[in-house]
Amino acid sequence: MDALEDLCQEASEAAAKLGSAIASGGYIRIVSHNDVDGICSGTIAIQAVRRQGGSAHLSFSDHVYEGDLASLLSSGPELIVFCDMGSDLLGGLRKSGRPYLVLDHHHTGETDDRLVNPSTMGIDGTSEVSASGVTYLVARELNPDNVELSPIALCGAFGDMQGLTGANEMIASEAESEGLVERREELRLIGRVDRPMEYSICYSTLPFIKGLSGNQMAAAKFLRDIGVEVEAKTSISELDDEMERVLIRELAEKMVREDASTPEAERLFGRSLRLLDGPSPTIEDAVDYVESCSALGEYSTALAYLVGSPGSGDEVERLRLRYKEKIFEGVGTFESAKRMENLDYIDLDGWDEYVGKLCGIYANAGFSGRLRPVFGLSKREDSVKVSGRTNPELVRKGLDLGSALSEAARTVGGQGGGHSVAAGAKVPLGAEGDFLESLDRVVGNQLGGVVDE
């Protein structure tokens, strides 16, 4: 049995436990991470329960600590399910004596018969399957009709910057065979099917096109300068092949001139998915809408959008534009970035829900002018939230933000972790100076002096 078969087997065993809890008639508590993958995971989980006639309550959180478990379990759920989190809570869950499931993809050294995590089978949860994919595999084992939820799983994967490899490829094939998605090689900007080209360029934040994103006049001038003069409402998908090639080439060349990372420029064009029976025409639009809802704390709107509730499309578009304006405003804080020997950091007080996104733009779109990881710090009442982002080029050279933040946070009594390219931490207020010094040393040790000056 290969690793993917092992994962499907563990998903089947988890589905049996979930099915038993549903059959008992008790209510099920679902707690999921509040990023795109977490929202998609939670949506799949609650849909799967409700489709079986079960009762469930879903909530989203940026992190759950072991001390929070007593409160979560106080209502006596028949089963508590963690999605896109919880691998670090297994000890406390076992001590609680309450039934639980953890459906996660963050690396862990733990094993547990109530944990479904690809890392325990040697599968790379950073690139081959998201938590949404794990949750989908459980839902599909619970009821084969839940294949209809596969586009939501793919939205979660793309939201976590994953591609169509490993389990994600299998899920995409299932969705394709059901007529739910169609693969395309195309320019991957948002709005490329149903919005004018200026909109697609101006509101693009993944990739962020320095000099064009957030500037509609510059976007319009750029199109005129490269000879793409069409009617005001023409979308990218309406361009002929030659004009589309010109647009792709000119956008990529501009990003390279602006010092964008190679992976960021490569996001412009590549393998993608059209959603044939989804709330938006493309997977990038779906991710963008859910991300906007996530940052603004509009989780119920994101859930309604993902399940196709009437009227949700207009609402998520309104939230998208509101979110984009905040991002473009936040980019202005980059001028205050500070440099240490091996990393950059930015004080982002007041930008709590945008820290990760802003750091991702800073690290990849050319604002640092060098290959350096960046960390955003945002103060809370008694702690400091830290988000770290880098690009795959530095990961290939040995950088692992998840382990770096975990190690550095522990030195000051904090906690941290995550993926190699994107991770977070929470450290005591007032300890951020010592934390940054420790983090700088850890990053330097991981990279062995390859950080560009």
MIBAMI-71561 format. One record per residue (C-alpha): x, y, z; residue number from 1. Coordinates in steps of 0.5 Angstrom, whole numbers, plus 2048, in hexadecimal, padded with zeros to 3 digits. Layout:
<markols>
((X; Y; Z); NUM);
...
</markols>
This chain:
<markols>
((800; 800; 800); 1);
((803; 807; 7FE); 2);
((803; 80D; 802); 3);
((7FD; 810; 7FF); 4);
((7F9; 809; 800); 5);
((7FB; 80A; 807); 6);
((7F8; 811; 807); 7);
((7F1; 80F; 804); 8);
((7F1; 809; 809); 9);
((7F2; 80D; 80F); 10);
((7ED; 812; 80C); 11);
((7E8; 80C; 80C); 12);
((7E9; 80A; 813); 13);
((7E8; 811; 815); 14);
((7E1; 812; 811); 15);
((7DF; 80B; 815); 16);
((7E0; 80F; 81B); 17);
((7DD; 815; 818); 18);
((7D7; 811; 816); 19);
((7D6; 80E; 81C); 20);
((7D6; 815; 820); 21);
((7D0; 817; 81B); 22);
((7CC; 811; 81C); 23);
((7CC; 812; 823); 24);
((7C8; 818; 822); 25);
((7CD; 81D; 827); 26);
((7CF; 823; 824); 27);
((7D6; 824; 821); 28);
((7DB; 829; 822); 29);
((7E0; 82B; 81D); 30);
((7E5; 830; 81E); 31);
((7E9; 832; 818); 32);
((7EF; 837; 816); 33);
((7ED; 83E; 813); 34);
((7F1; 83E; 80D); 35);
((7EF; 83C; 806); 36);
((7F1; 835; 807); 37);
((7ED; 835; 80E); 38);
((7E7; 838; 80C); 39);
((7E6; 833; 806); 40);
((7E8; 82D; 80B); 41);
((7E3; 82F; 810); 42);
((7DE; 830; 80A); 43);
((7DF; 829; 807); 44);
((7DE; 826; 80E); 45);
((7D8; 82A; 810); 46);
((7D5; 828; 809); 47);
((7D7; 821; 80A); 48);
((7D3; 821; 811); 49);
((7CD; 824; 80F); 50);
((7CC; 820; 809); 51);
((7CC; 81A; 80D); 52);
((7C7; 81D; 811); 53);
((7CB; 81F; 817); 54);
((7CB; 825; 81B); 55);
((7D2; 829; 81C); 56);
((7D5; 830; 81E); 57);
((7DA; 833; 81A); 58);
((7DF; 838; 81C); 59);
((7E6; 83B; 81A); 60);
((7EC; 83D; 81E); 61);
((7F3; 83F; 81C); 62);
((7F6; 83B; 821); 63);
((7F3; 836; 827); 64);
((7F8; 835; 82D); 65);
((7F7; 82F; 832); 66);
((7F5; 834; 837); 67);
((7EF; 835; 833); 68);
((7EC; 82E; 832); 69);
((7E8; 82E; 839); 70);
((7E4; 834; 836); 71);
((7E3; 830; 82F); 72);
((7E1; 82A; 833); 73);
((7DD; 82D; 838); 74);
((7D6; 82C; 834); 75);
((7D7; 824; 834); 76);
((7D7; 823; 82C); 77);
((7D7; 81C; 82A); 78);
((7DD; 81D; 826); 79);
((7E2; 823; 825); 80);
((7E5; 824; 81E); 81);
((7EB; 828; 81D); 82);
((7ED; 82A; 815); 83);
((7F3; 82D; 813); 84);
((7F6; 82D; 81A); 85);
((7F6; 829; 820); 86);
((7FC; 825; 81F); 87);
((7FF; 828; 825); 88);
((7F9; 827; 829); 89);
((7F9; 81F; 829); 90);
((7FC; 81F; 830); 91);
((7F7; 823; 833); 92);
((7F1; 820; 82F); 93);
((7F3; 819; 832); 94);
((7F3; 81C; 839); 95);
((7EC; 81E; 838); 96);
((7E9; 818; 837); 97);
((7E4; 81B; 832); 98);
((7E4; 818; 82B); 99);
((7E7; 81C; 826); 100);
((7EA; 81C; 81E); 101);
((7F0; 820; 81C); 102);
((7F0; 821; 814); 103);
((7F6; 825; 813); 104);
((7FC; 826; 80E); 105);
((802; 829; 812); 106);
((808; 825; 814); 107);
((808; 821; 81A); 108);
((80C; 81C; 81E); 109);
((805; 819; 821); 110);
((801; 813; 81F); 111);
((7FA; 812; 822); 112);
((7F4; 80E; 81F); 113);
((7F0; 814; 81F); 114);
((7F5; 818; 81B); 115);
((7F5; 818; 814); 116);
((7FB; 81C; 811); 117);
((7FF; 81B; 80B); 118);
((806; 81C; 80E); 119);
((805; 816; 813); 120);
((805; 812; 80C); 121);
((80B; 815; 809); 122);
((807; 81A; 804); 123);
((809; 821; 804); 124);
((803; 825; 807); 125);
((806; 82B; 804); 126);
((805; 82A; 7FD); 127);
((801; 823; 7FC); 128);
((7FB; 824; 800); 129);
((7F8; 829; 804); 130);
((7F3; 829; 80A); 131);
((7ED; 82A; 805); 132);
((7F0; 824; 802); 133);
((7F0; 81F; 808); 134);
((7E9; 822; 80A); 135);
((7E7; 820; 803); 136);
((7EA; 819; 803); 137);
((7E6; 818; 80A); 138);
((7DF; 81B; 807); 139);
((7E0; 817; 801); 140);
((7E1; 810; 805); 141);
((7DB; 812; 809); 142);
((7D7; 813; 803); 143);
((7D9; 812; 7FC); 144);
((7D4; 818; 7FA); 145);
((7D9; 81D; 7FD); 146);
((7DD; 81D; 7F7); 147);
((7D9; 823; 7F6); 148);
((7DD; 826; 7FB); 149);
((7E4; 825; 7F7); 150);
((7E4; 82C; 7F4); 151);
((7E4; 82F; 7FB); 152);
((7EA; 82A; 7FD); 153);
((7EE; 82D; 7F7); 154);
((7EC; 834; 7F9); 155);
((7EF; 833; 800); 156);
((7F5; 830; 7FC); 157);
((7F6; 835; 7F8); 158);
((7F5; 83A; 7FD); 159);
((7FB; 837; 801); 160);
((7FF; 838; 7FB); 161);
((7FF; 830; 7F9); 162);
((7FF; 82E; 7F2); 163);
((7FC; 827; 7EE); 164);
((801; 822; 7F1); 165);
((800; 81C; 7F6); 166);
((7F9; 81C; 7F9); 167);
((7F7; 822; 7F6); 168);
((7F8; 81F; 7EF); 169);
((7F3; 81A; 7F1); 170);
((7EE; 81E; 7F4); 171);
((7EE; 823; 7ED); 172);
((7ED; 81C; 7E9); 173);
((7E7; 81A; 7ED); 174);
((7E4; 821; 7EC); 175);
((7E6; 821; 7E5); 176);
((7E3; 81B; 7E4); 177);
((7DC; 81D; 7E7); 178);
((7DC; 823; 7E2); 179);
((7DE; 828; 7E8); 180);
((7E4; 82B; 7E6); 181);
((7E8; 82C; 7DF); 182);
((7F0; 82C; 7DF); 183);
((7F3; 832; 7DB); 184);
((7FA; 835; 7DA); 185);
((7F8; 83D; 7DA); 186);
((7FA; 843; 7DD); 187);
((7F8; 842; 7E4); 188);
((7F5; 849; 7E6); 189);
((7EF; 84A; 7EA); 190);
((7E9; 84D; 7E6); 191);
((7EC; 84A; 7DF); 192);
((7E5; 847; 7DD); 193);
((7E0; 84C; 7E0); 194);
((7E3; 853; 7E1); 195);
((7E7; 858; 7DD); 196);
((7EF; 857; 7DC); 197);
((7F0; 85E; 7E0); 198);
((7EC; 85B; 7E6); 199);
((7F0; 854; 7E5); 200);
((7F7; 858; 7E5); 201);
((7F5; 85D; 7EA); 202);
((7F2; 859; 7EF); 203);
((7F7; 853; 7EF); 204);
((7FB; 852; 7F5); 205);
((7FD; 84A; 7F4); 206);
((801; 84C; 7F0); 207);
((802; 853; 7F2); 208);
((805; 857; 7EC); 209);
((809; 85D; 7EF); 210);
((807; 863; 7EC); 211);
((800; 861; 7E9); 212);
((7FD; 85D; 7EF); 213);
((7F9; 862; 7F2); 214);
((7F9; 868; 7ED); 215);
((7F4; 867; 7E8); 216);
((7F7; 86D; 7E4); 217);
((7FD; 86A; 7E3); 218);
((7FA; 863; 7E1); 219);
((7F6; 867; 7DB); 220);
((7FD; 86A; 7D9); 221);
((800; 864; 7D9); 222);
((7FB; 860; 7D5); 223);
((7FC; 866; 7D0); 224);
((803; 866; 7D0); 225);
((804; 85F; 7CE); 226);
((7FE; 860; 7C8); 227);
((7F9; 85C; 7CC); 228);
((7F3; 861; 7CA); 229);
((7EC; 85E; 7CA); 230);
((7E5; 860; 7CD); 231);
((7E5; 862; 7D4); 232);
((7E1; 85C; 7D6); 233);
((7E6; 857; 7D3); 234);
((7E8; 851; 7D7); 235);
((7EF; 84D; 7D7); 236);
((7EB; 847; 7D4); 237);
((7E8; 84B; 7CE); 238);
((7EF; 84D; 7CC); 239);
((7F2; 849; 7C6); 240);
((7F8; 844; 7C7); 241);
((7FD; 849; 7C4); 242);
((7FA; 84F; 7C9); 243);
((7FA; 84A; 7CF); 244);
((801; 848; 7CD); 245);
((803; 850; 7CD); 246);
((800; 851; 7D3); 247);
((803; 84B; 7D7); 248);
((80A; 84D; 7D4); 249);
((80A; 854; 7D6); 250);
((807; 853; 7DD); 251);
((80C; 84E; 7DF); 252);
((812; 853; 7DC); 253);
((80F; 858; 7E0); 254);
((80F; 854; 7E7); 255);
((816; 852; 7E5); 256);
((818; 859; 7E4); 257);
((815; 85B; 7EB); 258);
((819; 855; 7EE); 259);
((814; 850; 7F0); 260);
((816; 849; 7F1); 261);
((816; 844; 7EC); 262);
((810; 840; 7EF); 263);
((80C; 846; 7F0); 264);
((80D; 848; 7E8); 265);
((80B; 841; 7E7); 266);
((804; 841; 7EA); 267);
((802; 846; 7E4); 268);
((801; 840; 7E0); 269);
((800; 838; 7E1); 270);
((7FC; 832; 7E2); 271);
((7F5; 835; 7E5); 272);
((7EE; 833; 7E6); 273);
((7E8; 835; 7E3); 274);
((7E2; 834; 7E8); 275);
((7DC; 831; 7E3); 276);
((7D7; 831; 7E9); 277);
((7DA; 835; 7EE); 278);
((7D8; 83C; 7F1); 279);
((7DE; 83F; 7ED); 280);
((7E1; 83E; 7E6); 281);
((7E8; 83D; 7E8); 282);
((7EB; 83A; 7EE); 283);
((7EF; 840; 7EF); 284);
((7E9; 844; 7F0); 285);
((7E6; 83F; 7F5); 286);
((7ED; 840; 7F9); 287);
((7ED; 847; 7F8); 288);
((7E6; 848; 7FB); 289);
((7E7; 843; 801); 290);
((7ED; 847; 803); 291);
((7EA; 84D; 803); 292);
((7E4; 84B; 807); 293);
((7EA; 847; 80C); 294);
((7EE; 84E; 80D); 295);
((7E7; 852; 80E); 296);
((7E5; 84C; 813); 297);
((7DE; 84B; 80F); 298);
((7DF; 844; 80F); 299);
((7D7; 842; 80F); 300);
((7D7; 846; 808); 301);
((7DD; 842; 806); 302);
((7D9; 83B; 808); 303);
((7D3; 83E; 804); 304);
((7D7; 840; 7FE); 305);
((7DB; 839; 7FE); 306);
((7D4; 835; 7FE); 307);
((7D1; 839; 7F9); 308);
((7CC; 83D; 7FD); 309);
((7C7; 842; 7F9); 310);
((7CA; 849; 7F9); 311);
((7D1; 847; 7FC); 312);
((7D4; 849; 7F6); 313);
((7D3; 851; 7F6); 314);
((7D5; 851; 7FE); 315);
((7DC; 84D; 7FD); 316);
((7DD; 852; 7F7); 317);
((7DC; 858; 7FC); 318);
((7E0; 855; 801); 319);
((7E6; 854; 7FC); 320);
((7E6; 85B; 7FA); 321);
((7E6; 85D; 801); 322);
((7EC; 858; 802); 323);
((7F0; 85A; 7FC); 324);
((7F0; 862; 7FE); 325);
((7F2; 860; 805); 326);
((7F8; 85C; 802); 327);
((7FA; 861; 7FE); 328);
((7FA; 866; 804); 329);
((7FE; 861; 808); 330);
((803; 861; 802); 331);
((805; 868; 804); 332);
((808; 865; 80B); 333);
((80E; 862; 807); 334);
((812; 868; 808); 335);
((812; 867; 80F); 336);
((815; 860; 80E); 337);
((81C; 85F; 812); 338);
((822; 85A; 810); 339);
((825; 855; 815); 340);
((82B; 851; 812); 341);
((827; 84B; 810); 342);
((820; 84E; 80F); 343);
((81B; 854; 80F); 344);
((816; 856; 813); 345);
((810; 85B; 813); 346);
((80C; 85E; 819); 347);
((805; 85C; 817); 348);
((801; 85F; 81D); 349);
((7FA; 860; 81B); 350);
((7FA; 85B; 815); 351);
((7F9; 855; 819); 352);
((7F5; 851; 814); 353);
((7F9; 853; 80E); 354);
((800; 852; 811); 355);
((801; 84B; 80D); 356);
((7FE; 84E; 806); 357);
((803; 854; 807); 358);
((809; 850; 809); 359);
((808; 84B; 803); 360);
((807; 851; 7FE); 361);
((80E; 854; 801); 362);
((811; 84E; 800); 363);
((810; 84C; 7F9); 364);
((80E; 852; 7F5); 365);
((814; 856; 7F6); 366);
((814; 85B; 7FC); 367);
((81A; 858; 7FF); 368);
((81E; 858; 7F9); 369);
((822; 852; 7FB); 370);
((820; 84B; 7FD); 371);
((81F; 84B; 805); 372);
((819; 849; 809); 373);
((815; 84E; 80C); 374);
((811; 84E; 813); 375);
((80B; 852; 815); 376);
((80A; 854; 81C); 377);
((803; 856; 81F); 378);
((802; 858; 826); 379);
((7FC; 855; 82A); 380);
((7FA; 856; 831); 381);
((7FF; 852; 834); 382);
((803; 84F; 82E); 383);
((806; 850; 828); 384);
((803; 84C; 821); 385);
((808; 84B; 81C); 386);
((807; 848; 815); 387);
((80D; 846; 811); 388);
((80E; 845; 809); 389);
((813; 844; 804); 390);
((813; 841; 7FD); 391);
((815; 83A; 7FB); 392);
((81C; 83C; 7F9); 393);
((81E; 83D; 800); 394);
((81A; 836; 802); 395);
((81E; 832; 7FD); 396);
((825; 835; 800); 397);
((823; 833; 807); 398);
((81E; 838; 80A); 399);
((818; 835; 80E); 400);
((814; 83B; 811); 401);
((810; 836; 815); 402);
((815; 833; 819); 403);
((819; 83A; 819); 404);
((813; 83D; 81D); 405);
((812; 837; 821); 406);
((819; 837; 824); 407);
((81A; 83F; 824); 408);
((813; 83F; 828); 409);
((815; 83A; 82D); 410);
((81B; 83E; 82F); 411);
((816; 844; 832); 412);
((811; 83F; 834); 413);
((80C; 840; 82E); 414);
((80A; 83B; 829); 415);
((80A; 83A; 822); 416);
((80A; 836; 81B); 417);
((807; 835; 815); 418);
((80A; 833; 80E); 419);
((811; 835; 80B); 420);
((80E; 83A; 806); 421);
((809; 83D; 80B); 422);
((809; 83D; 813); 423);
((807; 841; 819); 424);
((808; 842; 820); 425);
((806; 845; 827); 426);
((80B; 848; 82B); 427);
((80A; 84B; 832); 428);
((809; 853; 831); 429);
((810; 856; 833); 430);
((814; 850; 831); 431);
((814; 852; 829); 432);
((81B; 855; 829); 433);
((81E; 84E; 82C); 434);
((81A; 84A; 828); 435);
((81C; 84E; 821); 436);
((823; 84D; 823); 437);
((822; 845; 824); 438);
((81E; 845; 81E); 439);
((824; 848; 81A); 440);
((829; 843; 81D); 441);
((824; 83D; 81B); 442);
((823; 840; 814); 443);
((82A; 841; 813); 444);
((82C; 83A; 815); 445);
((827; 837; 811); 446);
((829; 83B; 80B); 447);
((831; 83A; 80C); 448);
((832; 841; 80A); 449);
((82E; 841; 803); 450);
((82A; 847; 805); 451);
((82B; 84C; 7FF); 452);
((82D; 853; 802); 453);
</markols>
